[in-house]
Amino acid sequence: QLQLVESGGGLVQPGGSLRLSCAASESTLDRYAIAWFRQVPGKEHELVADINSGGGTNYADFAKGRFTISRDNAEGRAYLQMNSLKPEDTAVYYCYAAAVVSGKKDDYWGQGTQVTVSS
């Protein structure tokens, strides 16, 4: 039911910045926790950061001090600001939204957007 559409990926030089955005088909994301994952071919999805419905955030060690996750519930959007990018940040980045309602999981994935960090 919920659709997530990502944008903002692309090619950037090491040390550069990108801001990824995730737009939801609904007007609000209030009840969802939001996370950004990334994946390199041959590897499992890796959590980058997450933000809960109350605004609390969590970051993977590699993201601390460089990346910032945020959300705008009224606008139905979530963001990942990425600074000081490194070649090892190259991956497909996915937006993920999840909630539990009456004991049932309700979750959705974005389509993914490619981030390439290279000289």
LINMO-V873622 format. One record per residue. RES is the residue in one small letter. SS is DSSP state (H for helix, E for strand, L for the rest). NEAR is the number of other ideal C-beta (glycine too) atoms within 8 Angstrom. Layout:
# LINMO-V873622
((RES	SS	NEAR) (RES	SS	NEAR))
This chain:
# LINMO-V873622
((q	L	1) (l	L	10) (q	L	6) (l	E	15) (v	E	10) (e	E	16) (s	E	8) (g	L	9) (g	L	10) (g	E	8) (l	E	4) (v	E	10) (q	L	8) (p	L	9) (g	L	5) (g	L	8) (s	L	9) (l	E	11) (r	E	9) (l	E	17) (s	E	10) (c	E	13) (a	E	10) (a	E	13) (s	L	8) (e	L	7) (s	L	5) (t	L	7) (l	L	13) (d	L	6) (r	L	6) (y	L	10) (a	E	10) (i	E	14) (a	E	13) (w	E	16) (f	E	11) (r	E	13) (q	E	12) (v	L	8) (p	L	4) (g	L	3) (k	L	6) (e	L	4) (h	L	7) (e	E	10) (l	E	9) (v	E	14) (a	E	15) (d	E	11) (i	E	14) (n	L	8) (s	L	8) (g	L	4) (g	L	7) (g	L	6) (t	E	9) (n	E	6) (y	E	10) (a	L	9) (d	L	5) (f	L	7) (a	L	10) (k	L	8) (g	L	3) (r	L	9) (f	E	12) (t	E	8) (i	E	16) (s	E	8) (r	E	11) (d	E	9) (n	L	8) (a	L	6) (e	L	6) (g	L	12) (r	E	11) (a	E	16) (y	E	13) (l	E	13) (q	E	11) (m	E	12) (n	L	8) (s	L	6) (l	L	15) (k	L	7) (p	H	7) (e	H	6) (d	H	11) (t	L	9) (a	E	9) (v	E	10) (y	E	16) (y	E	15) (c	E	14) (y	E	13) (a	E	15) (a	E	11) (a	E	11) (v	E	7) (v	E	7) (s	L	3) (g	L	4) (k	E	6) (k	E	6) (d	E	9) (d	E	8) (y	E	10) (w	E	9) (g	L	12) (q	L	8) (g	L	10) (t	E	13) (q	E	8) (v	E	17) (t	E	8) (v	E	13) (s	L	8) (s	L	3))
